[in-house]
Amino acid sequence: MSKREITSKDSEARGGPGVEIVRSEAPSELLRELVAHLRQNRTQLREEWVVRITETRLLTAMTKEEIFAEATSVYDSYVEALETEAFEALQAYARNLSERIIPRGVETHEVVGIVLLLRDVLARSLFAKYQTDFKKLNRILDAYEPAANRIANTVAVGFVQERERVIRQQQEAIRELSTPVLQVRERLLILPIIGVIDPQRARQLTEQLLRGIRTNRAKVVVIDITGVAAMDLTVANNLVQTVEASRLLGATVIVTGLSPEIAQTLVTIGVDLGKMNTVGDLQGGIEQAERLLGYKVVTLADPRQS
Amino acid sequence: MEVPILKQGEVLIATFQAALSDADLEHLRRGLVQQVVRFRSRGVIVDVTAMDVMDSFASRTLREIAHMIRLRGAETVIVGIQPEVAFAMVQLGLTLEGVATALDLEEGLAYLIEKFKNID
């Protein structure tokens, strides 16, 4: 209730009939005037902006020349976006910029920071220009503010999206790297699992293992989960499924390296232990696998005596 | 399409074709259970390499075949389940419990021969 009152008062206060008319009449003209002003003072405003960036210690990963070069193109794209109100070009530029600066360790707050600084610098110059004519200043700001907000938004979102894309890519790479299926003896595979298992990774692991069993004609597989910190119900079931699927291909699975926490979880959620062949550590697992395959490891001689 | 049953020494071998109707499966079950005693076979290998889908009926029939043949005095081993099929089966809860499995025909034969040796 009170909120609505405030809003209506607010719009009354700002939206006097005169302002209303001008707003609907000529925002594009105002923007043109604004853009002309920004073009005219390009050198001075840009420099001021760069000084402010250096002062606030943003973009410390970049050299002064680089900042100046980037600032120039950001400034031009910014003014262009104000003029045309077409944000696609700016969006593409923001993505391109992010692609270049993310690998150099530029943070989100820095990118948002410099765009807000530019917004601030430009607004100040508008204040300075129209300080004698408050009505005009008001109208100019009415035209400038929404566009400037949209630009800041576009750049920030572009940056974050690019960052997320990089993160996704890296996750994918880590996943690929972290699930090797290794053959240690004829017909014996080991699958060391490290890190967090989510359902997607569990699925990928299982598929890779099954393919590995087929190509290496494995009879025994040792899955080592020493490097897995925790396991929930879904993942535990995935593990049981992996064991069962391997059996369907004629391979026996030995699970090793269950931490006390995981053992506790498995007991609490009541996983069918009859299906699981578990051994304390990887060494024990490999020894048992060798027994199953009929290997016998013998020391030939004491290496110290030879 | 009917499944041919081949006799190789003490072992019967049935090789599935890609698409089998439920009636074909029934027919296979009857044939295997009859012939295992007629030929005095000690082992049966069911090769499913060509199957790219295993539904619940096929999976249940396989399990029944294995258990019936056990009762008729022989061992059964299912061979050649494809990795994708195995993955789909466990997700559907079709795990062929109590049935021996092996990678392919060669492995299945080796498994049976090992088994016979232990019995002799």
Interface residues (C-beta under 8 A of the other chain):
Chain A: T206 E207 L210 R211 I213 R214 R217 K219 Q241 T242 E244 A245 S246 R247 L248 L249 G250 A251
Chain B: I78 V79 I81 P83 E84 V85 A86 F87 M89 V90 Q91 T95 L96 T101 A102 L103 E107 G108 Y111
